[in-house]
Amino acid sequence: QVQLVESGGGLVQAGGSLRLSCAASGSIFSINDMAWYRQAPGKQRELVAGITRGGSTNYADSVKGRFTISRDNAKNMVYLQMNSLKPEDTAVYYCNADAIAISKSGIYNYWGQGTQVTVSS
């Protein structure tokens, strides 16, 4: 009942910037925590940044000072501003959200399909 769609990925040179967007759609009653994860080939999926409905944020140590997560509750969107990108940031980035669908009796966790971010050296 809830779909997450990421956009904004692409190829960028080291030191460059990208802004990822994630739009939640469907029969949404409410969205609680939202987050960005990433996964490189052969690697485990890892949390990049998270944000609560109230705006509290947390970041992986590897991206602190470079990435910024934000959200627009009215639009059901979450963003990830990525600056000073490094080749090590290359991965598929996934949007994640805890949400309550109108047709569901409880809260469920949802994933987007991912967007590729490639940082060249």
C-alpha positions in Angstrom: 0.0 0.0 0.0 3.0 2.3 0.4 5.6 2.7 -2.4 9.0 4.5 -2.1 10.7 5.7 -5.3 14.2 7.1 -5.3 15.6 9.6 -7.8 18.7 11.7 -8.2 21.4 9.1 -8.5 24.0 9.2 -11.3 27.7 9.5 -12.1 29.7 12.2 -10.5 33.4 13.0 -10.1 35.1 12.8 -6.7 34.5 15.9 -4.7 31.2 16.6 -6.4 27.7 16.6 -5.1 24.4 14.8 -5.6 21.0 15.2 -4.0 18.8 12.1 -3.7 15.1 12.3 -3.3 12.6 9.7 -2.1 8.9 10.1 -2.6 6.4 8.0 -0.7 3.1 7.3 -2.3 0.0 5.2 -1.9 -2.7 5.0 0.8 -0.5 6.4 3.5 -1.9 7.1 6.9 1.4 8.3 8.5 5.1 7.9 8.1 7.4 7.7 11.1 11.2 7.2 10.8 12.8 7.5 7.4 16.3 6.6 6.4 18.8 6.1 3.6 20.8 2.9 3.3 23.4 1.9 0.7 24.9 -1.3 -0.6 27.9 -1.8 -2.7 28.4 -5.0 -4.7 29.5 -7.9 -2.4 29.0 -5.7 0.6 26.4 -5.6 3.4 23.7 -3.0 3.3 24.5 -0.2 5.7 22.7 2.7 7.3 23.8 6.0 5.9 21.5 8.4 7.6 18.2 8.4 9.5 15.6 11.0 10.4 12.6 10.8 12.8 9.3 12.5 12.0 10.3 15.3 14.4 13.5 15.9 12.5 16.1 14.2 14.7 19.0 12.8 12.6 21.7 10.3 12.8 24.6 9.5 10.4 27.1 6.8 9.8 30.5 8.0 10.9 31.8 7.7 7.3 29.5 10.4 6.0 29.3 12.8 8.9 30.1 16.3 7.8 29.5 15.5 4.2 25.9 14.2 3.9 22.7 15.8 5.2 19.3 14.1 5.5 16.1 16.1 5.6 12.4 15.5 5.0 9.2 17.2 4.1 6.3 15.6 6.0 3.7 17.5 4.0 5.0 16.0 0.8 6.0 12.6 2.2 9.5 13.0 1.0 13.0 12.5 2.3 16.2 13.8 0.8 19.9 13.1 1.1 22.3 15.9 0.1 25.7 14.4 -0.6 28.7 16.6 -0.8 32.4 16.0 -1.1 31.7 12.6 -2.6 34.4 9.9 -2.6 34.8 6.8 -4.7 34.0 4.8 -1.5 30.5 6.3 -1.6 29.7 4.3 -4.8 26.7 2.1 -4.1 23.0 1.6 -4.7 21.2 3.9 -2.3 17.9 2.8 -0.9 15.1 4.7 0.8 13.5 3.2 3.8 10.5 4.2 5.9 8.3 3.0 8.7 4.8 3.8 7.7 1.2 3.0 8.5 -1.0 2.3 5.4 -4.7 3.1 5.5 -5.5 -0.5 4.7 -3.1 -2.0 7.2 -3.6 -2.6 10.9 -0.1 -1.8 12.0 3.2 -0.2 11.1 5.3 -1.8 8.3 8.8 -1.2 7.0 9.1 -0.3 3.3 12.0 -0.2 0.9 12.5 1.6 -2.4 14.1 -0.1 -5.4 17.3 1.9 -5.1 19.2 4.4 -7.2 22.8 4.0 -8.3 25.4 6.5 -7.2 28.8 6.1 -8.9 31.7 8.3 -7.9 34.7 8.3 -10.2 38.2 9.2 -9.1 
